[in-house]
Amino acid sequence: MAAATGSWYLCELLRLFCSLFFPGLIVCGTLCVCLVILLCGIRQLLQKKKKSASTSKDGTSQKVIAFFHPYCNAGGGGERVLWCALRALQKKYPGAIYVVYTGDTNVSGQQILEGAFRRFNIKLIHPVKFVFLKKRYLVEDSLYPHFTLLGQSLGSILLGWEALLQCVPDIYIDSMGYAFTLPLFKYLGGCHVGSYVHYPTISTDMLSVVKNQNVGFNNAAFITRNPFLSKLKLIYYYLFAFVYGLVGSCSDIVMVNSSWTLNHILLLWKTGDCTNIVYPPCDVKTFLDIPLHEKKMASGHLLVSIGQFRPEKNHALQIKAFAKLLSKKVAKSFPSLKLILIGGCRNQDDEFRVDQLRKLSEDLGVQEHVEFRINIPFEELKNYLSKATIGLHTMWNEHFGIGVVECMAAGTIILAHNSGGPKLDIVVPHEGDITGFLAESEEGYADAMAQILSMSTEKRLQIRSNARASISRFSDQEFEVAFLSSVEKLFQKCHVCTN
C-alpha cells in the first residue's frame, strides 16, 4: 500500500512537471532551431557577399584582408602598429585587397593616409579601402557611465555587425582590442580571424584591485567603501573575464605587445599554441641622430614626460614626486629644474584633467617649475627630448610603453614605473649593464631623480649609451619580421599567395 502511494506521488510529480515545463521546453527548443536556421541563412548570404566582393573586374579572385580599427586616425601607438602591419603585408602579399574598418567619418580615406605619413612617416605601397562605420559611438566609454566594460563590449558587437554587413573579408584582424567581434566574423562571416592585443579588456590586476577594495581609475571610492558593492562588482568582473576568455579563444592567431600582456592573455584566453609576442614598432631611428652628450641647461636640468592625458597615466604622481624632489638638498644645486609634461588631449575630459593637474602644481607651489605642452608637433617633441636629462613615466602596469622606448632612443635617462612592460621588457639590463631606473611611490621617484641628478656626467652618459644600444629590438624592421612570422599560419589557411 505504501509503495503504491509512493508511486502515485511520483507519477503526479512527473505529470505536474511536464504540464508546467514541457510546453516551455518545446517553445525554447523551437526557438533555438529557428535561430540556428536563421544564422545559417545569414552566413550563406554573407558568403555570397564575400565572393562578389573578392572578385576583381577581370574575373579573378582576390583575398580580402580586413583590419578592425575604429580609431585609425587617432595618431597613437596603436595606429602606428596598424600602418606598419599593413605596409608589411602589402610587401609580402601584394595581390590581396586591404580593408580598414574605421569610425573616422569626419575625414576622407586620403586624409587618413596623409595623416599616417605626417605623423609616422609611413606610406603604404598599395591602395587601401576604408569602410566607414557610423555607429562608433557605441564603443565610447562616455556612453556607459556604469558597467562600462560590458557596455563597450556589447557595443563593439553591433559595430562589428555594421562592418560585416558592408564587407565580408577572408581574413579579419582585430588590431584595437575588440575581442567580442571575433566570434561574429569567424562563425557568421566565415573568416579566418587574428588579434593584436595592446591591452587586455580585463586583467587579473583589475580583479585584485576590486578584491582588495583599492581605489583606482576603474574602481570608484564609493564602491571600495561598501563591502556589498565590492562583492557585486567582483562577481561582475569574474563573469566578464570568463566571457572575455571565451570570445578571445575564437582567435586563430594571437599577437601581444609585451610579456605583461602575454601573461594575462594566456591566463584568460587559453591560446598558448597560437600566441606570440610581437613588440610594437617604435620609431627609434628618428631619435638616433640626437647626440649623446650631457644635456645640462645653464643652471639646471630638464625632466620630460610623454603620454596622453588619460587618468591611468597618473601625471599627478609625476608632479607630486617632482615637488618632493625640489624639497631635497640636491635640488638646491639646480635652481632651474623644469618638468615638462607633453601629451595629447583627445576631448574635453582630457582638457579638464590638464586643468586639474595645473591646479595641483599650484597647490604644491611648483607651478613655476612645471609646463604643459599639449598636442605639439613631432619636431617640437624631439627638440624637448634632445635637451632632457630624465624621461618620466608613471603609469601602473603600462602594457608596453612606446614613450619609454622613445625617451631611451633619444638619450634621456628613463625613470619608469616598476610594473608592466617597462619592468618586464624595456628597462632591463643590456649585456649586464643598467639601462634606466624604476620606481613606484612619490618618495621612490623623488629619490631616483635625485640619484640621477647627483651622478657624474660620465656615469649618465654610460647609462644613455646602454639604453640606446638596447632598443634596436623595438624597431620597425624587427616588428615586420615578427608580425609576418606570426600571421603566416593565418595566411596559409586562407591560401593567400605572396605574388
C-alpha positions in Angstrom: 0.0 0.0 0.0 2.8 2.4 0.9 4.7 1.5 -2.3 1.6 2.2 -4.4 1.1 5.5 -2.7 4.7 6.5 -3.3 4.4 5.6 -7.0 1.3 7.6 -7.3 3.0 10.7 -5.8 5.9 10.2 -8.2 3.6 10.0 -11.2 1.8 13.0 -10.1 5.0 15.0 -9.7 6.2 14.0 -13.2 2.8 14.9 -14.7 2.9 18.3 -12.9 6.5 18.9 -14.1 5.6 18.1 -17.7 2.5 20.2 -17.6 4.4 23.1 -16.3 7.7 22.9 -18.1 7.3 20.7 -21.2 5.5 23.3 -23.2 8.2 25.8 -22.3 10.9 23.4 -23.3 9.1 22.8 -26.7 8.9 26.5 -27.3 12.6 27.1 -26.3 13.7 24.2 -28.5 11.7 25.5 -31.4 13.1 29.0 -31.0 16.7 27.5 -30.9 16.1 25.6 -34.1 14.7 28.7 -35.8 17.7 30.7 -34.6 20.1 28.1 -36.0 18.3 28.2 -39.3 18.3 32.0 -39.3 22.1 32.1 -38.5 22.8 29.6 -41.3 20.8 31.7 -43.7 22.7 34.8 -42.7 26.0 33.0 -43.1 25.1 31.8 -46.6 24.1 35.4 -47.6 27.4 36.8 -46.2 29.4 34.1 -48.0 27.8 35.2 -51.3 28.6 38.8 -50.5 32.2 37.8 -49.7 32.6 36.0 -53.1 31.3 39.0 -55.0 33.5 41.4 -53.1 36.7 39.5 -53.7 36.1 39.0 -57.5 38.1 41.6 -59.5 37.0 43.2 -62.7 38.8 40.7 -64.8 37.0 37.8 -63.0 39.9 36.6 -60.9 39.5 36.0 -57.2 41.4 38.2 -54.7 41.6 37.6 -51.0 40.3 40.4 -48.8 42.3 41.2 -45.6 40.5 43.5 -43.2 41.6 45.3 -40.0 39.1 46.4 -37.4 40.4 49.7 -36.1 37.6 52.2 -35.4 40.0 55.0 -34.4 42.6 54.6 -37.1 43.1 58.4 -37.4 43.9 58.9 -33.7 47.7 59.0 -34.2 48.8 56.9 -31.2 51.0 53.9 -30.8 48.2 51.5 -31.7 47.7 53.3 -35.0 51.5 53.0 -35.7 51.1 49.2 -35.3 48.2 49.3 -37.8 50.1 51.1 -40.6 53.3 49.2 -40.1 51.3 45.9 -40.2 49.6 47.0 -43.4 52.8 48.0 -45.0 54.5 44.7 -44.1 51.6 42.7 -45.5 51.4 44.7 -48.7 55.1 43.9 -49.3 54.6 40.2 -48.9 51.1 39.8 -50.2 50.7 42.5 -52.9 47.8 40.7 -54.7 45.4 41.0 -51.8 42.7 43.6 -51.2 43.2 45.5 -47.9 40.4 47.0 -45.9 40.3 49.1 -42.8 37.0 49.4 -40.8 37.1 52.9 -39.2 34.7 55.2 -37.4 36.5 58.3 -38.5 33.7 59.6 -40.7 34.7 63.2 -40.5 37.7 62.7 -42.8 38.3 61.0 -46.1 40.4 57.9 -46.7 43.1 60.1 -48.4 43.3 62.4 -45.4 43.7 59.4 -43.1 46.6 58.1 -45.2 48.2 61.6 -45.3 47.9 61.8 -41.5 49.7 58.4 -41.2 52.5 59.7 -43.4 52.7 63.1 -41.5 52.6 61.5 -38.0 54.6 58.3 -38.6 56.4 58.8 -41.9 54.7 55.6 -43.1 53.5 55.4 -46.8 51.6 52.3 -48.0 52.7 50.6 -51.2 49.2 49.8 -52.5 45.7 51.3 -52.1 43.6 50.6 -49.0 39.8 50.5 -48.9 38.2 52.3 -46.0 34.8 51.1 -44.7 33.4 54.0 -42.7 31.2 53.0 -39.7 28.5 55.3 -38.4 27.9 53.7 -35.1 31.3 54.2 -33.4 29.6 56.0 -30.6 28.5 52.5 -29.4 32.1 51.8 -28.1 32.6 55.2 -26.5 33.1 54.9 -22.7 31.1 58.1 -22.1 28.0 56.2 -23.3 28.3 53.8 -20.4 28.8 55.6 -17.0 28.2 52.2 -15.3 29.1 48.7 -16.4 31.5 50.3 -18.9 33.3 47.1 -19.9 30.1 45.3 -20.7 28.6 48.2 -22.5 31.6 48.8 -24.7 31.9 45.1 -25.5 28.3 44.7 -26.5 28.6 47.9 -28.4 31.6 46.5 -30.3 29.4 43.5 -31.4 26.9 45.9 -33.0 29.7 48.0 -34.6 31.3 44.8 -35.9 27.9 43.7 -37.4 27.8 47.0 -39.2 31.3 46.4 -40.5 30.5 42.8 -41.6 27.4 43.9 -43.5 29.4 46.3 -45.6 32.4 44.0 -46.3 33.0 40.3 -45.6 36.7 39.6 -45.6 38.7 36.4 -45.9 41.0 37.3 -43.1 39.9 39.5 -40.2 42.4 41.1 -37.8 41.2 43.0 -34.7 44.0 45.5 -34.1 42.4 47.5 -31.4 41.2 45.1 -28.7 37.6 44.5 -29.6 37.7 40.7 -28.9 33.9 40.4 -28.8 33.8 40.9 -32.6 35.9 37.8 -33.2 33.1 35.1 -33.0 31.0 37.3 -35.2 33.5 37.4 -38.0 34.6 33.8 -37.5 31.2 32.0 -37.2 28.9 34.3 -39.2 31.4 35.8 -41.6 33.3 32.5 -42.1 36.6 34.4 -41.8 39.9 33.3 -40.5 40.5 35.7 -37.5 43.5 37.1 -35.7 44.1 39.6 -32.9 46.8 42.1 -32.0 46.2 42.8 -28.3 47.7 46.0 -26.9 45.9 45.7 -23.6 43.5 43.0 -22.2 40.0 44.4 -21.7 40.1 42.9 -18.2 43.1 41.5 -16.3 43.8 39.7 -13.1 45.3 43.0 -11.8 41.9 44.7 -12.2 40.3 41.8 -10.4 42.8 42.2 -7.5 42.1 45.9 -7.2 38.4 45.3 -6.7 39.0 42.2 -4.5 41.3 44.2 -2.2 38.9 47.2 -2.3 41.6 49.5 -3.6 40.7 52.9 -5.1 41.7 53.1 -8.8 40.7 54.8 -12.0 38.5 51.8 -12.7 37.3 51.3 -9.1 35.4 54.3 -7.6 35.9 55.2 -3.9 32.2 54.7 -3.1 32.5 51.1 -4.2 35.6 50.4 -2.2 33.9 51.7 1.0 31.0 49.3 0.6 31.8 45.6 1.0 28.5 44.5 -0.6 29.1 46.7 -3.7 32.7 45.4 -3.9 31.5 41.8 -3.9 28.9 42.5 -6.6 31.5 44.2 -8.7 33.9 41.3 -8.2 31.2 38.8 -9.3 30.6 41.0 -12.4 34.3 41.2 -13.2 34.7 37.4 -12.8 31.8 36.7 -15.1 33.0 39.2 -17.6 36.5 37.7 -17.5 35.0 34.3 -18.2 33.1 35.5 -21.3 36.1 37.6 -22.5 38.2 34.4 -22.4 35.6 32.6 -24.5 35.4 35.2 -27.2 39.2 35.6 -27.2 39.7 31.9 -27.7 38.0 32.2 -31.1 41.1 33.8 -32.5 43.1 31.6 -34.9 46.3 33.5 -34.1 47.1 36.0 -31.3 49.8 38.6 -31.1 50.5 40.5 -27.9 52.7 43.6 -27.4 54.6 42.6 -24.3 55.4 39.9 -21.7 52.9 41.5 -19.3 50.0 41.3 -21.9 51.1 37.8 -22.8 50.8 36.5 -19.2 47.2 37.9 -18.9 46.1 36.7 -22.3 47.4 33.2 -21.8 45.6 33.1 -18.5 42.3 34.4 -19.9 42.1 33.1 -23.5 44.0 29.8 -23.1 45.5 30.2 -26.5 49.1 29.2 -25.8 49.6 27.3 -29.1 48.9 30.3 -31.3 50.1 33.3 -29.2 53.3 35.2 -29.8 54.9 38.4 -28.5 55.2 41.0 -31.3 56.7 44.1 -29.9 55.1 47.3 -31.4 57.2 49.2 -33.9 58.8 52.2 -32.3 60.3 55.0 -34.5 63.7 54.6 -32.8 65.6 55.6 -36.0 64.2 59.1 -35.9 65.7 59.8 -32.5 69.2 58.2 -33.1 70.5 61.4 -34.7 70.3 63.2 -31.3 73.9 63.3 -30.0 74.6 61.5 -26.7 76.2 64.4 -24.8 75.5 65.8 -21.3 72.1 67.6 -21.6 72.6 70.2 -18.9 71.0 73.6 -19.0 72.8 76.7 -17.8 71.9 76.1 -14.1 69.7 73.0 -14.0 68.2 70.1 -15.8 65.1 69.3 -17.9 62.7 66.5 -17.0 60.2 65.4 -19.7 57.1 63.2 -19.5 55.4 61.9 -22.7 51.9 60.4 -22.6 48.3 61.2 -23.4 46.5 63.0 -20.6 44.4 59.9 -19.6 43.7 59.0 -16.0 45.7 55.8 -16.0 48.9 57.7 -17.0 48.9 59.2 -13.5 50.5 62.5 -14.2 49.6 63.6 -10.7 52.3 61.2 -9.3 54.9 63.0 -11.5 54.0 66.4 -10.1 53.9 65.2 -6.5 57.2 63.4 -6.9 58.8 66.4 -8.6 57.6 68.6 -5.7 59.4 66.2 -3.3 62.5 66.4 -5.4 62.5 70.2 -5.2 62.5 70.0 -1.4 65.6 67.8 -1.4 69.1 69.1 -0.8 70.4 68.0 -4.3 67.8 70.2 -6.0 69.3 73.3 -4.4 72.2 72.9 -6.8 69.9 73.2 -9.8 67.5 76.1 -9.2 66.1 76.0 -12.7 64.9 72.4 -12.7 61.9 72.1 -15.1 59.3 69.4 -15.5 57.7 69.4 -19.0 54.5 67.3 -19.4 54.0 66.6 -23.1 50.8 64.8 -24.2 47.7 64.7 -26.4 44.2 65.8 -25.4 41.5 63.8 -27.1 38.5 65.6 -25.7 37.0 67.8 -23.0 37.6 65.2 -20.3 41.4 65.3 -21.1 41.4 69.1 -21.1 39.7 69.1 -17.7 42.3 66.7 -16.5 45.1 69.1 -17.5 43.4 71.9 -15.7 43.3 69.8 -12.5 47.0 69.0 -12.9 47.8 72.7 -13.3 45.8 73.3 -10.1 47.7 70.5 -8.3 51.1 72.1 -9.3 49.8 75.5 -7.9 48.6 73.8 -4.7 52.1 72.2 -4.3 53.8 75.6 -5.0 55.8 74.2 -8.0 53.8 75.9 -10.9 56.9 78.0 -11.8 58.8 74.8 -12.5 56.1 72.8 -14.4 55.0 73.4 -18.0 52.3 71.7 -20.1 52.7 71.2 -23.8 49.5 69.9 -25.5 49.3 68.3 -28.9 52.6 69.6 -30.0 54.2 68.6 -33.4 56.7 65.9 -33.6 59.7 68.2 -34.2 59.0 70.1 -31.0 58.7 66.8 -29.1 62.0 65.8 -30.5 63.6 69.1 -29.5 62.5 68.7 -25.9 63.9 65.1 -25.8 67.2 66.3 -27.2 67.6 68.7 -24.2 66.1 66.5 -21.4 68.2 64.7 -18.8 65.4 62.5 -17.4 62.4 60.9 -19.1 59.4 60.2 -16.7 56.7 57.5 -16.9 54.3 56.8 -14.1 51.5 54.5 -15.4 51.0 51.4 -13.3 51.0 48.2 -15.4 51.6 50.0 -18.7 51.1 47.3 -21.2 54.2 48.3 -23.2 55.4 51.9 -23.2 56.3 53.3 -26.6 57.0 56.7 -25.0 59.5 54.9 -22.7 61.4 53.5 -25.7 61.4 56.9 -27.4 62.9 58.5 -24.4 65.7 55.9 -24.3 66.3 56.2 -28.0 66.6 60.0 -27.7 69.2 59.6 -25.0 67.3 60.6 -21.9 67.7 58.6 -18.7 64.4 56.9 -18.2 62.6 56.6 -14.9 59.6 54.4 -15.4 57.0 52.6 -13.2 58.2 49.4 -11.7 55.5 47.3 -13.4 54.1 46.1 -16.7 56.0 46.4 -20.0 58.7 48.8 -18.8 59.7 46.4 -16.0 59.5 43.2 -17.9 60.6 44.2 -21.4 62.1 47.6 -21.8 64.0 48.9 -18.8 66.0 45.7 -18.4 69.8 45.2 -18.3 71.6 45.2 -21.6 74.6 42.8 -21.6 74.5 43.1 -17.8 74.6 46.9 -17.8 71.9 49.2 -16.4 69.6 51.0 -19.0 67.4 53.0 -16.7 65.5 53.3 -13.4 62.2 52.0 -12.0 60.1 53.4 -9.1 56.6 53.2 -7.6 55.9 55.8 -4.9 56.3 59.5 -4.7 59.3 59.1 -2.4 60.7 56.4 -4.7 60.5 58.6 -7.8 61.9 61.6 -5.9 64.9 59.6 -4.6 65.6 58.1 -8.1 65.5 61.6 -9.7 67.9 62.9 -7.0 70.2 59.9 -7.6 70.3 60.5 -11.4 71.0 64.3 -11.0 73.8 63.6 -8.5 75.6 61.2 -10.9 78.7 62.2 -12.7 78.5 63.2 -16.4 80.4 60.1 -17.3 78.0 57.8 -15.4 74.9 59.3 -17.0 76.5 59.0 -20.4 77.2 55.3 -19.9 73.5 54.7 -18.9 72.3 56.6 -22.0 74.6 54.5 -24.3 73.4 51.2 -22.7 69.8 52.3 -23.2 70.2 53.3 -26.8 72.0 50.0 -27.6 69.2 48.0 -26.1 66.2 49.4 -28.1 67.1 48.1 -31.6 64.8 45.1 -30.8 61.8 47.6 -31.0 62.5 48.9 -34.5 60.1 48.8 -37.5 62.3 46.1 -39.1 62.1 43.8 -36.1 58.3 44.3 -35.9 57.8 43.4 -39.6 59.8 40.1 -39.2 57.9 39.1 -36.1 54.5 40.2 -37.4 54.8 38.3 -40.7 56.0 35.2 -38.9 53.0 35.3 -36.6 50.4 35.8 -39.3 51.9 33.3 -41.7 49.7 30.4 -40.5 46.6 32.5 -40.9 47.5 33.4 -44.5 48.4 29.8 -45.3 45.0 28.7 -44.1 43.4 31.2 -46.4 45.7 30.3 -49.4 47.0 33.9 -49.9 49.8 34.0 -52.4 52.9 36.1 -52.0 52.8 37.3 -55.5 
